[in-house]
Amino acid sequence: MTFLAYKRCVRTALACVLMLSVGVTQVAAAPAQVITPQELQAAIRHASQTREQQRAGIVSFLSTPQAARAMQMAKVDAGMVKNAVSELNEEELAQLSAKAAKAQADFAAGRLSDRDLLWVLVAIAALILIIVAVR
């Protein structure tokens, strides 16, 4: 074997070793599974329960006698509004749920009059219908 052939052989071997070392470090550096199936299932279950609680809170708020009276005065179909709640996305549902809970708490504490509560109810019902109609 000549010196040039030996030099080529050494270069080829060195190149193979370097390529293997880069490949091994990339495989070793690859992240492990980020989330287990059980964790994913628990997260989905939690999101579903949260959504259902928020939906139930809004429907409960819209089912009060004051809400029925407000929607009747505004000539808004209460059944249509309650059905439209299910079509809201998570962000819209969370925002309206928080507003409905705050309005109920303020009314219970006496910080809102009947008239104020009626305006809030009509605004929430109109917002729900607008959001669903835009889609």
KOLSEKOL-775080 format. One record per residue (C-alpha): z, y, x; residue in one letter; residue number from 1. Coordinates in nm, 2 decimals. Layout:
<atoms>
ATOM      zz      yy      xx  r    k
ATOM       Z       Y       X  A  NUM
...
</atoms>
This chain:
<atoms>
ATOM      zz      yy      xx  r    k
ATOM    0.00    0.00    0.00  M    1
ATOM   -0.10    0.33    0.14  T    2
ATOM    0.12    0.63    0.15  F    3
ATOM   -0.08    0.81   -0.13  L    4
ATOM   -0.05    0.51   -0.35  A    5
ATOM    0.32    0.49   -0.28  Y    6
ATOM    0.36    0.86   -0.36  K    7
ATOM    0.17    0.82   -0.69  R    8
ATOM    0.39    0.52   -0.78  C    9
ATOM    0.71    0.72   -0.71  V   10
ATOM    0.58    1.02   -0.91  R   11
ATOM    0.49    0.80   -1.21  T   12
ATOM    0.83    0.63   -1.20  A   13
ATOM    1.01    0.96   -1.17  L   14
ATOM    0.81    1.10   -1.47  A   15
ATOM    0.90    0.79   -1.68  C   16
ATOM    1.27    0.83   -1.59  V   17
ATOM    1.27    1.20   -1.68  L   18
ATOM    1.09    1.13   -2.01  M   19
ATOM    1.34    0.85   -2.10  L   20
ATOM    1.63    1.07   -2.01  S   21
ATOM    1.50    1.35   -2.24  V   22
ATOM    1.44    1.11   -2.52  G   23
ATOM    1.79    0.95   -2.48  V   24
ATOM    1.96    1.29   -2.48  T   25
ATOM    1.77    1.40   -2.80  Q   26
ATOM    1.88    1.08   -2.98  V   27
ATOM    2.24    1.12   -2.86  A   28
ATOM    2.24    1.48   -2.96  A   29
ATOM    2.10    1.41   -3.31  A   30
ATOM    2.37    1.48   -3.57  P   31
ATOM    2.53    1.19   -3.75  A   32
ATOM    2.50    1.17   -4.12  Q   33
ATOM    2.62    1.50   -4.25  V   34
ATOM    2.75    1.38   -4.59  I   35
ATOM    2.84    1.04   -4.72  T   36
ATOM    2.70    0.92   -5.05  P   37
ATOM    3.06    0.92   -5.19  Q   38
ATOM    3.10    1.28   -5.09  E   39
ATOM    2.77    1.37   -5.25  L   40
ATOM    2.86    1.19   -5.57  Q   41
ATOM    3.20    1.37   -5.58  A   42
ATOM    3.03    1.70   -5.53  A   43
ATOM    2.79    1.64   -5.81  I   44
ATOM    3.07    1.52   -6.04  R   45
ATOM    3.27    1.84   -5.96  H   46
ATOM    2.97    2.06   -6.02  A   47
ATOM    2.90    1.89   -6.35  S   48
ATOM    3.26    1.92   -6.46  Q   49
ATOM    3.27    2.29   -6.36  T   50
ATOM    2.95    2.36   -6.55  R   51
ATOM    3.08    2.18   -6.86  E   52
ATOM    3.41    2.38   -6.85  Q   53
ATOM    3.23    2.71   -6.82  Q   54
ATOM    2.99    2.62   -7.10  R   55
ATOM    3.28    2.51   -7.32  A   56
ATOM    3.46    2.84   -7.25  G   57
ATOM    3.17    3.05   -7.35  I   58
ATOM    3.11    2.84   -7.67  V   59
ATOM    3.48    2.87   -7.75  S   60
ATOM    3.46    3.24   -7.71  F   61
ATOM    3.15    3.26   -7.93  L   62
ATOM    3.32    3.04   -8.19  S   63
ATOM    3.61    3.28   -8.26  T   64
ATOM    3.62    3.46   -8.60  P   65
ATOM    3.57    3.79   -8.42  Q   66
ATOM    3.25    3.66   -8.26  A   67
ATOM    3.12    3.52   -8.58  A   68
ATOM    3.18    3.86   -8.75  R   69
ATOM    3.02    4.05   -8.45  A   70
ATOM    2.71    3.83   -8.45  M   71
ATOM    2.68    3.85   -8.83  Q   72
ATOM    2.70    4.24   -8.81  M   73
ATOM    2.44    4.24   -8.53  A   74
ATOM    2.22    3.99   -8.73  K   75
ATOM    2.22    3.74   -8.45  V   76
ATOM    2.21    3.37   -8.52  D   77
ATOM    2.53    3.23   -8.38  A   78
ATOM    2.39    2.87   -8.36  G   79
ATOM    2.10    3.00   -8.16  M   80
ATOM    2.33    3.18   -7.91  V   81
ATOM    2.55    2.87   -7.87  K   82
ATOM    2.25    2.65   -7.81  N   83
ATOM    2.11    2.89   -7.56  A   84
ATOM    2.43    2.87   -7.35  V   85
ATOM    2.32    2.52   -7.23  S   86
ATOM    1.99    2.67   -7.09  E   87
ATOM    2.17    2.91   -6.85  L   88
ATOM    2.16    2.83   -6.48  N   89
ATOM    2.48    2.79   -6.28  E   90
ATOM    2.51    3.15   -6.16  E   91
ATOM    2.44    3.30   -6.51  E   92
ATOM    2.69    3.05   -6.66  L   93
ATOM    2.96    3.14   -6.41  A   94
ATOM    2.92    3.51   -6.46  Q   95
ATOM    2.92    3.49   -6.84  L   96
ATOM    3.21    3.25   -6.84  S   97
ATOM    3.41    3.49   -6.62  A   98
ATOM    3.33    3.79   -6.85  K   99
ATOM    3.42    3.59   -7.16  A  100
ATOM    3.75    3.47   -7.01  A  101
ATOM    3.83    3.83   -6.91  K  102
ATOM    3.74    3.97   -7.26  A  103
ATOM    3.96    3.70   -7.42  Q  104
ATOM    4.25    3.78   -7.19  A  105
ATOM    4.22    4.15   -7.24  D  106
ATOM    4.21    4.11   -7.62  F  107
ATOM    4.51    3.88   -7.61  A  108
ATOM    4.70    4.13   -7.40  A  109
ATOM    4.61    4.42   -7.64  G  110
ATOM    4.39    4.60   -7.38  R  111
ATOM    4.09    4.56   -7.61  L  112
ATOM    4.07    4.67   -7.97  S  113
ATOM    3.88    4.46   -8.23  D  114
ATOM    3.59    4.71   -8.21  R  115
ATOM    3.57    4.68   -7.83  D  116
ATOM    3.58    4.30   -7.85  L  117
ATOM    3.30    4.31   -8.10  L  118
ATOM    3.08    4.52   -7.86  W  119
ATOM    3.16    4.28   -7.58  V  120
ATOM    3.07    3.98   -7.80  L  121
ATOM    2.74    4.13   -7.91  V  122
ATOM    2.65    4.22   -7.55  A  123
ATOM    2.72    3.87   -7.43  I  124
ATOM    2.52    3.72   -7.71  A  125
ATOM    2.23    3.95   -7.65  A  126
ATOM    2.24    3.88   -7.28  L  127
ATOM    2.23    3.51   -7.34  I  128
ATOM    1.93    3.54   -7.57  L  129
ATOM    1.75    3.77   -7.33  I  130
ATOM    1.80    3.54   -7.03  I  131
ATOM    1.67    3.24   -7.23  V  132
ATOM    1.38    3.43   -7.38  A  133
ATOM    1.26    3.55   -7.03  V  134
ATOM    1.23    3.20   -6.91  R  135
</atoms>
